[in-house]
Amino acid sequence: MVVRKYFKIYLRFLSRNIQSSMEYKVDFLLGILANLFQSILGLIFIWAIFNRIPTIKGWNFHEVAFVYGFAIIPSGISELFLNNVWLIPTVYVNQGNLDRILTKPLNPLFHIIADGFEPHGFGFIIFGASLCVYSTLKLGLSFSFLNILYFMVMITSGTIIYFSINLFMATLSFWLMDIVSSMVLVHHLSEFAKYPLIIYHKAVQIILTWVIPYAFTSFFPAIFLLKKGALMLSFLTPAVAISVFLIAYSFWNFGLKRYQSSGS
């Protein structure tokens, strides 16, 4: 009953946000094109490398392209539906808008998420999905029901990981005045997840796996579909997503209890 209530509320927020976004059609299209262009530039960079070097540590162009596309999709979904978490430090905490939300009979975090919609994320989703399909066909991978189900579960889990890391960093704004630059810095680490983890130094691999687990958003799920080993870690992504979310949400609630209005 509660889930249905929140779902209906979310749909109302979403409908309003979509209508608002479509009022600026040029901005809507330019945002999508900008994200597409950014993703294409990254792919061109990969192509330029493999145009001279056939394989890198056992990975060919289409395998790396598959990981690249896989990484972009959860990032795009997070930007599309969950991007409002980036406004917590500035709009909600520093400007005092969180006070208004705390007076509403809704979960504050749900209200913040539902109040935001970033259509530019479509660009990442479209390109990532297209690249995965293209690479799958080139590599002759199976489109079985189980593989498609695995793909969807991992994309969902990857989205949760992106959101949870952003939420954890945004929660620091309850104590720190300027946390946005640190959020951006941590988010940029996700760029490493667009390429095979084995090409990096061991220290980087550890950080991206066990400290800031972006590797579980793309690399580990992808190697299962590509049949390139480490299958145990490939199936850990949902568990990592749940764990990271619980940590981030607990930290959010801890910070919320210590929140003091900007006007106090």
ChimeraX commands (.cxc) that place a marker at each C-alpha (Angstrom):
marker #1 position 0.00,0.00,0.00 radius 0.5
marker #1 position 2.81,2.40,0.93 radius 0.5
marker #1 position 4.79,1.41,-2.18 radius 0.5
marker #1 position 1.76,2.09,-4.39 radius 0.5
marker #1 position 1.26,5.48,-2.74 radius 0.5
marker #1 position 4.88,6.51,-3.31 radius 0.5
marker #1 position 4.80,5.17,-6.87 radius 0.5
marker #1 position 1.78,7.33,-7.72 radius 0.5
marker #1 position 3.42,10.36,-6.14 radius 0.5
marker #1 position 6.60,9.72,-8.11 radius 0.5
marker #1 position 4.65,9.47,-11.36 radius 0.5
marker #1 position 3.04,12.85,-10.64 radius 0.5
marker #1 position 6.45,14.41,-10.02 radius 0.5
marker #1 position 7.86,12.73,-13.13 radius 0.5
marker #1 position 5.01,13.89,-15.34 radius 0.5
marker #1 position 5.47,17.46,-14.14 radius 0.5
marker #1 position 9.23,17.34,-14.63 radius 0.5
marker #1 position 8.93,15.91,-18.14 radius 0.5
marker #1 position 6.45,18.61,-19.13 radius 0.5
marker #1 position 8.81,21.23,-17.72 radius 0.5
marker #1 position 11.75,19.76,-19.65 radius 0.5
marker #1 position 9.83,19.65,-22.92 radius 0.5
marker #1 position 9.05,23.36,-22.66 radius 0.5
marker #1 position 12.68,23.92,-23.63 radius 0.5
marker #1 position 12.95,21.54,-26.60 radius 0.5
marker #1 position 16.18,23.02,-27.94 radius 0.5
marker #1 position 17.92,22.59,-24.58 radius 0.5
marker #1 position 16.49,19.06,-24.35 radius 0.5
marker #1 position 17.90,18.06,-27.75 radius 0.5
marker #1 position 21.22,19.85,-27.27 radius 0.5
marker #1 position 21.74,18.12,-23.93 radius 0.5
marker #1 position 21.15,14.69,-25.46 radius 0.5
marker #1 position 23.42,15.49,-28.40 radius 0.5
marker #1 position 26.14,16.77,-26.05 radius 0.5
marker #1 position 26.14,13.51,-24.10 radius 0.5
marker #1 position 26.13,11.51,-27.33 radius 0.5
marker #1 position 29.06,13.54,-28.64 radius 0.5
marker #1 position 30.98,13.06,-25.40 radius 0.5
marker #1 position 30.46,9.29,-25.54 radius 0.5
marker #1 position 31.40,9.11,-29.22 radius 0.5
marker #1 position 34.66,10.96,-28.54 radius 0.5
marker #1 position 35.51,8.34,-25.91 radius 0.5
marker #1 position 34.83,5.55,-28.40 radius 0.5
marker #1 position 36.96,7.26,-31.04 radius 0.5
marker #1 position 39.79,7.37,-28.51 radius 0.5
marker #1 position 39.46,3.61,-27.98 radius 0.5
marker #1 position 39.32,2.98,-31.72 radius 0.5
marker #1 position 42.44,5.10,-32.30 radius 0.5
marker #1 position 44.39,2.98,-29.82 radius 0.5
marker #1 position 43.25,-0.37,-31.22 radius 0.5
marker #1 position 43.80,0.85,-34.77 radius 0.5
marker #1 position 47.52,0.58,-33.93 radius 0.5
marker #1 position 47.47,-2.15,-31.27 radius 0.5
marker #1 position 45.25,-5.21,-32.02 radius 0.5
marker #1 position 44.91,-6.30,-28.39 radius 0.5
marker #1 position 45.74,-4.93,-24.94 radius 0.5
marker #1 position 46.33,-7.59,-22.29 radius 0.5
marker #1 position 44.08,-10.00,-24.16 radius 0.5
marker #1 position 41.29,-7.50,-24.87 radius 0.5
marker #1 position 40.31,-6.53,-28.42 radius 0.5
marker #1 position 38.45,-3.44,-29.62 radius 0.5
marker #1 position 34.92,-4.89,-29.55 radius 0.5
marker #1 position 35.37,-6.32,-26.05 radius 0.5
marker #1 position 36.56,-2.98,-24.70 radius 0.5
marker #1 position 33.72,-1.25,-26.59 radius 0.5
marker #1 position 31.26,-3.60,-24.85 radius 0.5
marker #1 position 32.63,-2.64,-21.41 radius 0.5
marker #1 position 32.52,1.03,-22.43 radius 0.5
marker #1 position 28.86,0.79,-23.49 radius 0.5
marker #1 position 27.96,-1.25,-20.41 radius 0.5
marker #1 position 29.45,1.44,-18.14 radius 0.5
marker #1 position 27.59,4.29,-19.83 radius 0.5
marker #1 position 24.08,2.85,-19.40 radius 0.5
marker #1 position 23.80,2.87,-15.55 radius 0.5
marker #1 position 25.53,6.24,-15.51 radius 0.5
marker #1 position 22.87,7.56,-17.91 radius 0.5
marker #1 position 19.99,6.07,-15.91 radius 0.5
marker #1 position 21.38,7.59,-12.74 radius 0.5
marker #1 position 21.63,10.98,-14.45 radius 0.5
marker #1 position 18.12,10.64,-15.88 radius 0.5
marker #1 position 16.21,9.75,-12.72 radius 0.5
marker #1 position 18.54,10.27,-9.73 radius 0.5
marker #1 position 20.60,13.31,-10.67 radius 0.5
marker #1 position 18.88,15.58,-8.14 radius 0.5
marker #1 position 21.14,14.15,-5.42 radius 0.5
marker #1 position 23.83,16.46,-6.84 radius 0.5
marker #1 position 21.77,19.44,-5.68 radius 0.5
marker #1 position 21.70,18.37,-2.02 radius 0.5
marker #1 position 24.82,20.37,-1.01 radius 0.5
marker #1 position 23.93,23.59,-2.82 radius 0.5
marker #1 position 20.19,23.92,-3.38 radius 0.5
marker #1 position 18.89,21.91,-0.43 radius 0.5
marker #1 position 21.43,22.32,2.39 radius 0.5
marker #1 position 23.29,25.57,1.75 radius 0.5
marker #1 position 20.21,27.44,0.50 radius 0.5
marker #1 position 17.93,26.01,3.18 radius 0.5
marker #1 position 15.44,24.32,0.83 radius 0.5
marker #1 position 15.75,21.14,2.84 radius 0.5
marker #1 position 13.76,22.89,5.59 radius 0.5
marker #1 position 10.75,23.04,3.29 radius 0.5
marker #1 position 11.04,19.37,2.40 radius 0.5
marker #1 position 11.28,18.31,6.04 radius 0.5
marker #1 position 7.82,19.78,6.65 radius 0.5
marker #1 position 6.28,17.48,4.02 radius 0.5
marker #1 position 4.74,14.11,4.96 radius 0.5
marker #1 position 7.15,12.31,2.63 radius 0.5
marker #1 position 10.53,10.68,3.00 radius 0.5
marker #1 position 12.96,13.61,2.41 radius 0.5
marker #1 position 15.29,11.63,0.17 radius 0.5
marker #1 position 12.38,10.36,-1.91 radius 0.5
marker #1 position 11.11,13.92,-2.28 radius 0.5
marker #1 position 14.52,15.13,-3.48 radius 0.5
marker #1 position 14.84,12.29,-6.00 radius 0.5
marker #1 position 11.28,12.66,-7.30 radius 0.5
marker #1 position 11.71,16.40,-7.68 radius 0.5
marker #1 position 14.43,15.98,-10.29 radius 0.5
marker #1 position 14.58,14.68,-13.86 radius 0.5
marker #1 position 17.57,15.17,-16.15 radius 0.5
marker #1 position 16.57,14.27,-19.75 radius 0.5
marker #1 position 20.16,14.66,-20.95 radius 0.5
marker #1 position 20.79,11.17,-19.52 radius 0.5
marker #1 position 18.94,9.77,-22.53 radius 0.5
marker #1 position 22.04,10.47,-24.60 radius 0.5
marker #1 position 24.20,8.14,-22.51 radius 0.5
marker #1 position 21.53,5.42,-22.39 radius 0.5
marker #1 position 20.93,5.45,-26.15 radius 0.5
marker #1 position 24.62,5.36,-27.01 radius 0.5
marker #1 position 25.53,2.77,-24.36 radius 0.5
marker #1 position 22.72,0.41,-25.37 radius 0.5
marker #1 position 23.54,0.79,-29.07 radius 0.5
marker #1 position 27.22,0.11,-28.44 radius 0.5
marker #1 position 26.46,-3.00,-26.38 radius 0.5
marker #1 position 24.20,-4.38,-29.11 radius 0.5
marker #1 position 26.78,-3.61,-31.80 radius 0.5
marker #1 position 29.61,-5.21,-29.83 radius 0.5
marker #1 position 27.47,-8.23,-28.98 radius 0.5
marker #1 position 26.77,-8.84,-32.66 radius 0.5
marker #1 position 30.42,-8.38,-33.64 radius 0.5
marker #1 position 31.59,-10.76,-30.91 radius 0.5
marker #1 position 28.87,-13.32,-31.62 radius 0.5
marker #1 position 27.62,-13.32,-28.04 radius 0.5
marker #1 position 24.39,-15.07,-27.07 radius 0.5
marker #1 position 21.13,-13.12,-26.70 radius 0.5
marker #1 position 19.58,-15.81,-24.46 radius 0.5
marker #1 position 16.85,-14.94,-21.97 radius 0.5
marker #1 position 19.18,-15.59,-19.03 radius 0.5
marker #1 position 21.86,-13.31,-20.48 radius 0.5
marker #1 position 19.33,-10.54,-21.06 radius 0.5
marker #1 position 17.97,-10.98,-17.51 radius 0.5
marker #1 position 21.53,-10.91,-16.13 radius 0.5
marker #1 position 22.22,-7.76,-18.14 radius 0.5
marker #1 position 19.12,-5.99,-16.77 radius 0.5
marker #1 position 19.87,-6.97,-13.15 radius 0.5
marker #1 position 23.45,-5.76,-13.46 radius 0.5
marker #1 position 22.45,-2.47,-15.09 radius 0.5
marker #1 position 19.97,-1.87,-12.25 radius 0.5
marker #1 position 22.62,-2.75,-9.66 radius 0.5
marker #1 position 25.14,-0.47,-11.37 radius 0.5
marker #1 position 22.66,2.40,-11.27 radius 0.5
marker #1 position 22.18,1.88,-7.52 radius 0.5
marker #1 position 25.95,1.94,-7.01 radius 0.5
marker #1 position 26.28,5.24,-8.89 radius 0.5
marker #1 position 23.44,6.76,-6.87 radius 0.5
marker #1 position 24.70,5.46,-3.53 radius 0.5
marker #1 position 28.22,6.83,-4.01 radius 0.5
marker #1 position 26.79,10.21,-5.01 radius 0.5
marker #1 position 24.43,10.18,-2.01 radius 0.5
marker #1 position 27.25,9.34,0.41 radius 0.5
marker #1 position 29.36,12.20,-0.90 radius 0.5
marker #1 position 26.40,14.64,-0.92 radius 0.5
marker #1 position 25.62,13.78,2.71 radius 0.5
marker #1 position 28.99,15.21,3.72 radius 0.5
marker #1 position 27.44,18.63,3.04 radius 0.5
marker #1 position 25.78,18.41,6.47 radius 0.5
marker #1 position 29.24,19.04,7.91 radius 0.5
marker #1 position 31.26,20.58,5.06 radius 0.5
marker #1 position 30.32,23.79,3.25 radius 0.5
marker #1 position 31.84,23.02,-0.16 radius 0.5
marker #1 position 31.61,19.34,-1.01 radius 0.5
marker #1 position 30.62,19.58,-4.69 radius 0.5
marker #1 position 34.20,19.63,-5.96 radius 0.5
marker #1 position 34.90,16.43,-4.01 radius 0.5
marker #1 position 31.74,14.87,-5.44 radius 0.5
marker #1 position 32.94,15.69,-8.94 radius 0.5
marker #1 position 36.39,14.26,-8.17 radius 0.5
marker #1 position 34.98,10.96,-6.91 radius 0.5
marker #1 position 32.52,10.79,-9.81 radius 0.5
marker #1 position 35.37,11.22,-12.30 radius 0.5
marker #1 position 36.83,7.98,-10.96 radius 0.5
marker #1 position 33.93,6.24,-12.70 radius 0.5
marker #1 position 35.69,7.05,-15.99 radius 0.5
marker #1 position 38.16,4.27,-15.11 radius 0.5
marker #1 position 35.26,1.80,-15.06 radius 0.5
marker #1 position 34.71,2.33,-18.79 radius 0.5
marker #1 position 37.79,0.26,-19.57 radius 0.5
marker #1 position 39.04,-3.21,-18.51 radius 0.5
marker #1 position 40.21,-3.10,-14.90 radius 0.5
marker #1 position 43.28,-5.23,-15.62 radius 0.5
marker #1 position 44.99,-2.45,-17.59 radius 0.5
marker #1 position 45.44,-0.41,-14.39 radius 0.5
marker #1 position 47.93,-0.58,-11.56 radius 0.5
marker #1 position 47.03,-3.00,-8.75 radius 0.5
marker #1 position 46.34,-0.11,-6.34 radius 0.5
marker #1 position 43.81,1.39,-8.76 radius 0.5
marker #1 position 42.15,-2.01,-9.16 radius 0.5
marker #1 position 41.74,-2.32,-5.37 radius 0.5
marker #1 position 40.29,1.19,-5.04 radius 0.5
marker #1 position 37.77,0.68,-7.86 radius 0.5
marker #1 position 36.76,-2.73,-6.52 radius 0.5
marker #1 position 36.66,-2.44,-2.73 radius 0.5
marker #1 position 36.83,1.26,-1.80 radius 0.5
marker #1 position 34.78,3.10,-4.45 radius 0.5
marker #1 position 33.32,0.07,-6.26 radius 0.5
marker #1 position 32.76,1.47,-9.75 radius 0.5
marker #1 position 34.26,-1.72,-11.23 radius 0.5
marker #1 position 31.04,-3.53,-10.28 radius 0.5
marker #1 position 28.99,-1.17,-12.46 radius 0.5
marker #1 position 30.51,-2.46,-15.69 radius 0.5
marker #1 position 33.75,-4.47,-15.72 radius 0.5
marker #1 position 32.81,-7.44,-13.55 radius 0.5
marker #1 position 29.32,-7.89,-15.05 radius 0.5
marker #1 position 30.76,-7.51,-18.56 radius 0.5
marker #1 position 33.43,-10.18,-18.16 radius 0.5
marker #1 position 30.72,-12.75,-17.39 radius 0.5
marker #1 position 28.94,-12.01,-20.67 radius 0.5
marker #1 position 32.30,-11.91,-22.48 radius 0.5
marker #1 position 33.34,-15.19,-20.79 radius 0.5
marker #1 position 36.66,-13.76,-19.64 radius 0.5
marker #1 position 36.84,-15.13,-16.06 radius 0.5
marker #1 position 36.37,-13.85,-12.46 radius 0.5
marker #1 position 32.82,-15.19,-12.45 radius 0.5
marker #1 position 32.41,-14.98,-8.66 radius 0.5
marker #1 position 32.95,-11.22,-8.70 radius 0.5
marker #1 position 30.63,-10.95,-11.70 radius 0.5
marker #1 position 27.72,-12.16,-9.58 radius 0.5
marker #1 position 28.59,-9.97,-6.58 radius 0.5
marker #1 position 27.33,-6.76,-8.18 radius 0.5
marker #1 position 23.76,-6.91,-6.72 radius 0.5
marker #1 position 25.16,-7.63,-3.23 radius 0.5
marker #1 position 27.64,-4.76,-3.58 radius 0.5
marker #1 position 24.83,-2.47,-4.74 radius 0.5
marker #1 position 22.66,-3.33,-1.73 radius 0.5
marker #1 position 25.59,-2.95,0.68 radius 0.5
marker #1 position 26.69,0.41,-0.73 radius 0.5
marker #1 position 23.11,1.69,-0.71 radius 0.5
marker #1 position 22.56,0.66,2.92 radius 0.5
marker #1 position 25.79,2.38,3.94 radius 0.5
marker #1 position 24.93,5.55,2.03 radius 0.5
marker #1 position 21.31,5.65,3.24 radius 0.5
marker #1 position 22.33,5.04,6.87 radius 0.5
marker #1 position 24.90,7.82,6.56 radius 0.5
marker #1 position 22.20,10.08,5.06 radius 0.5
marker #1 position 19.84,9.43,7.99 radius 0.5
marker #1 position 22.71,9.98,10.43 radius 0.5
marker #1 position 23.47,13.34,8.81 radius 0.5
marker #1 position 19.80,14.31,8.60 radius 0.5
marker #1 position 19.40,13.93,12.36 radius 0.5
marker #1 position 22.24,16.40,12.85 radius 0.5
marker #1 position 21.08,18.84,10.21 radius 0.5
marker #1 position 20.67,22.41,11.35 radius 0.5
marker #1 position 18.66,24.87,9.30 radius 0.5
marker #1 position 20.70,27.47,7.41 radius 0.5
marker #1 position 18.62,30.06,9.22 radius 0.5
marker #1 position 19.36,28.73,12.71 radius 0.5
marker link #1:1,2 radius 0.2
marker link #1:2,3 radius 0.2
marker link #1:3,4 radius 0.2
marker link #1:4,5 radius 0.2
marker link #1:5,6 radius 0.2
marker link #1:6,7 radius 0.2
marker link #1:7,8 radius 0.2
marker link #1:8,9 radius 0.2
marker link #1:9,10 radius 0.2
marker link #1:10,11 radius 0.2
marker link #1:11,12 radius 0.2
marker link #1:12,13 radius 0.2
marker link #1:13,14 radius 0.2
marker link #1:14,15 radius 0.2
marker link #1:15,16 radius 0.2
marker link #1:16,17 radius 0.2
marker link #1:17,18 radius 0.2
marker link #1:18,19 radius 0.2
marker link #1:19,20 radius 0.2
marker link #1:20,21 radius 0.2
marker link #1:21,22 radius 0.2
marker link #1:22,23 radius 0.2
marker link #1:23,24 radius 0.2
marker link #1:24,25 radius 0.2
marker link #1:25,26 radius 0.2
marker link #1:26,27 radius 0.2
marker link #1:27,28 radius 0.2
marker link #1:28,29 radius 0.2
marker link #1:29,30 radius 0.2
marker link #1:30,31 radius 0.2
marker link #1:31,32 radius 0.2
marker link #1:32,33 radius 0.2
marker link #1:33,34 radius 0.2
marker link #1:34,35 radius 0.2
marker link #1:35,36 radius 0.2
marker link #1:36,37 radius 0.2
marker link #1:37,38 radius 0.2
marker link #1:38,39 radius 0.2
marker link #1:39,40 radius 0.2
marker link #1:40,41 radius 0.2
marker link #1:41,42 radius 0.2
marker link #1:42,43 radius 0.2
marker link #1:43,44 radius 0.2
marker link #1:44,45 radius 0.2
marker link #1:45,46 radius 0.2
marker link #1:46,47 radius 0.2
marker link #1:47,48 radius 0.2
marker link #1:48,49 radius 0.2
marker link #1:49,50 radius 0.2
marker link #1:50,51 radius 0.2
marker link #1:51,52 radius 0.2
marker link #1:52,53 radius 0.2
marker link #1:53,54 radius 0.2
marker link #1:54,55 radius 0.2
marker link #1:55,56 radius 0.2
marker link #1:56,57 radius 0.2
marker link #1:57,58 radius 0.2
marker link #1:58,59 radius 0.2
marker link #1:59,60 radius 0.2
marker link #1:60,61 radius 0.2
marker link #1:61,62 radius 0.2
marker link #1:62,63 radius 0.2
marker link #1:63,64 radius 0.2
marker link #1:64,65 radius 0.2
marker link #1:65,66 radius 0.2
marker link #1:66,67 radius 0.2
marker link #1:67,68 radius 0.2
marker link #1:68,69 radius 0.2
marker link #1:69,70 radius 0.2
marker link #1:70,71 radius 0.2
marker link #1:71,72 radius 0.2
marker link #1:72,73 radius 0.2
marker link #1:73,74 radius 0.2
marker link #1:74,75 radius 0.2
marker link #1:75,76 radius 0.2
marker link #1:76,77 radius 0.2
marker link #1:77,78 radius 0.2
marker link #1:78,79 radius 0.2
marker link #1:79,80 radius 0.2
marker link #1:80,81 radius 0.2
marker link #1:81,82 radius 0.2
marker link #1:82,83 radius 0.2
marker link #1:83,84 radius 0.2
marker link #1:84,85 radius 0.2
marker link #1:85,86 radius 0.2
marker link #1:86,87 radius 0.2
marker link #1:87,88 radius 0.2
marker link #1:88,89 radius 0.2
marker link #1:89,90 radius 0.2
marker link #1:90,91 radius 0.2
marker link #1:91,92 radius 0.2
marker link #1:92,93 radius 0.2
marker link #1:93,94 radius 0.2
marker link #1:94,95 radius 0.2
marker link #1:95,96 radius 0.2
marker link #1:96,97 radius 0.2
marker link #1:97,98 radius 0.2
marker link #1:98,99 radius 0.2
marker link #1:99,100 radius 0.2
marker link #1:100,101 radius 0.2
marker link #1:101,102 radius 0.2
marker link #1:102,103 radius 0.2
marker link #1:103,104 radius 0.2
marker link #1:104,105 radius 0.2
marker link #1:105,106 radius 0.2
marker link #1:106,107 radius 0.2
marker link #1:107,108 radius 0.2
marker link #1:108,109 radius 0.2
marker link #1:109,110 radius 0.2
marker link #1:110,111 radius 0.2
marker link #1:111,112 radius 0.2
marker link #1:112,113 radius 0.2
marker link #1:113,114 radius 0.2
marker link #1:114,115 radius 0.2
marker link #1:115,116 radius 0.2
marker link #1:116,117 radius 0.2
marker link #1:117,118 radius 0.2
marker link #1:118,119 radius 0.2
marker link #1:119,120 radius 0.2
marker link #1:120,121 radius 0.2
marker link #1:121,122 radius 0.2
marker link #1:122,123 radius 0.2
marker link #1:123,124 radius 0.2
marker link #1:124,125 radius 0.2
marker link #1:125,126 radius 0.2
marker link #1:126,127 radius 0.2
marker link #1:127,128 radius 0.2
marker link #1:128,129 radius 0.2
marker link #1:129,130 radius 0.2
marker link #1:130,131 radius 0.2
marker link #1:131,132 radius 0.2
marker link #1:132,133 radius 0.2
marker link #1:133,134 radius 0.2
marker link #1:134,135 radius 0.2
marker link #1:135,136 radius 0.2
marker link #1:136,137 radius 0.2
marker link #1:137,138 radius 0.2
marker link #1:138,139 radius 0.2
marker link #1:139,140 radius 0.2
marker link #1:140,141 radius 0.2
marker link #1:141,142 radius 0.2
marker link #1:142,143 radius 0.2
marker link #1:143,144 radius 0.2
marker link #1:144,145 radius 0.2
marker link #1:145,146 radius 0.2
marker link #1:146,147 radius 0.2
marker link #1:147,148 radius 0.2
marker link #1:148,149 radius 0.2
marker link #1:149,150 radius 0.2
marker link #1:150,151 radius 0.2
marker link #1:151,152 radius 0.2
marker link #1:152,153 radius 0.2
marker link #1:153,154 radius 0.2
marker link #1:154,155 radius 0.2
marker link #1:155,156 radius 0.2
marker link #1:156,157 radius 0.2
marker link #1:157,158 radius 0.2
marker link #1:158,159 radius 0.2
marker link #1:159,160 radius 0.2
marker link #1:160,161 radius 0.2
marker link #1:161,162 radius 0.2
marker link #1:162,163 radius 0.2
marker link #1:163,164 radius 0.2
marker link #1:164,165 radius 0.2
marker link #1:165,166 radius 0.2
marker link #1:166,167 radius 0.2
marker link #1:167,168 radius 0.2
marker link #1:168,169 radius 0.2
marker link #1:169,170 radius 0.2
marker link #1:170,171 radius 0.2
marker link #1:171,172 radius 0.2
marker link #1:172,173 radius 0.2
marker link #1:173,174 radius 0.2
marker link #1:174,175 radius 0.2
marker link #1:175,176 radius 0.2
marker link #1:176,177 radius 0.2
marker link #1:177,178 radius 0.2
marker link #1:178,179 radius 0.2
marker link #1:179,180 radius 0.2
marker link #1:180,181 radius 0.2
marker link #1:181,182 radius 0.2
marker link #1:182,183 radius 0.2
marker link #1:183,184 radius 0.2
marker link #1:184,185 radius 0.2
marker link #1:185,186 radius 0.2
marker link #1:186,187 radius 0.2
marker link #1:187,188 radius 0.2
marker link #1:188,189 radius 0.2
marker link #1:189,190 radius 0.2
marker link #1:190,191 radius 0.2
marker link #1:191,192 radius 0.2
marker link #1:192,193 radius 0.2
marker link #1:193,194 radius 0.2
marker link #1:194,195 radius 0.2
marker link #1:195,196 radius 0.2
marker link #1:196,197 radius 0.2
marker link #1:197,198 radius 0.2
marker link #1:198,199 radius 0.2
marker link #1:199,200 radius 0.2
marker link #1:200,201 radius 0.2
marker link #1:201,202 radius 0.2
marker link #1:202,203 radius 0.2
marker link #1:203,204 radius 0.2
marker link #1:204,205 radius 0.2
marker link #1:205,206 radius 0.2
marker link #1:206,207 radius 0.2
marker link #1:207,208 radius 0.2
marker link #1:208,209 radius 0.2
marker link #1:209,210 radius 0.2
marker link #1:210,211 radius 0.2
marker link #1:211,212 radius 0.2
marker link #1:212,213 radius 0.2
marker link #1:213,214 radius 0.2
marker link #1:214,215 radius 0.2
marker link #1:215,216 radius 0.2
marker link #1:216,217 radius 0.2
marker link #1:217,218 radius 0.2
marker link #1:218,219 radius 0.2
marker link #1:219,220 radius 0.2
marker link #1:220,221 radius 0.2
marker link #1:221,222 radius 0.2
marker link #1:222,223 radius 0.2
marker link #1:223,224 radius 0.2
marker link #1:224,225 radius 0.2
marker link #1:225,226 radius 0.2
marker link #1:226,227 radius 0.2
marker link #1:227,228 radius 0.2
marker link #1:228,229 radius 0.2
marker link #1:229,230 radius 0.2
marker link #1:230,231 radius 0.2
marker link #1:231,232 radius 0.2
marker link #1:232,233 radius 0.2
marker link #1:233,234 radius 0.2
marker link #1:234,235 radius 0.2
marker link #1:235,236 radius 0.2
marker link #1:236,237 radius 0.2
marker link #1:237,238 radius 0.2
marker link #1:238,239 radius 0.2
marker link #1:239,240 radius 0.2
marker link #1:240,241 radius 0.2
marker link #1:241,242 radius 0.2
marker link #1:242,243 radius 0.2
marker link #1:243,244 radius 0.2
marker link #1:244,245 radius 0.2
marker link #1:245,246 radius 0.2
marker link #1:246,247 radius 0.2
marker link #1:247,248 radius 0.2
marker link #1:248,249 radius 0.2
marker link #1:249,250 radius 0.2
marker link #1:250,251 radius 0.2
marker link #1:251,252 radius 0.2
marker link #1:252,253 radius 0.2
marker link #1:253,254 radius 0.2
marker link #1:254,255 radius 0.2
marker link #1:255,256 radius 0.2
marker link #1:256,257 radius 0.2
marker link #1:257,258 radius 0.2
marker link #1:258,259 radius 0.2
marker link #1:259,260 radius 0.2
marker link #1:260,261 radius 0.2
marker link #1:261,262 radius 0.2
marker link #1:262,263 radius 0.2
marker link #1:263,264 radius 0.2
view
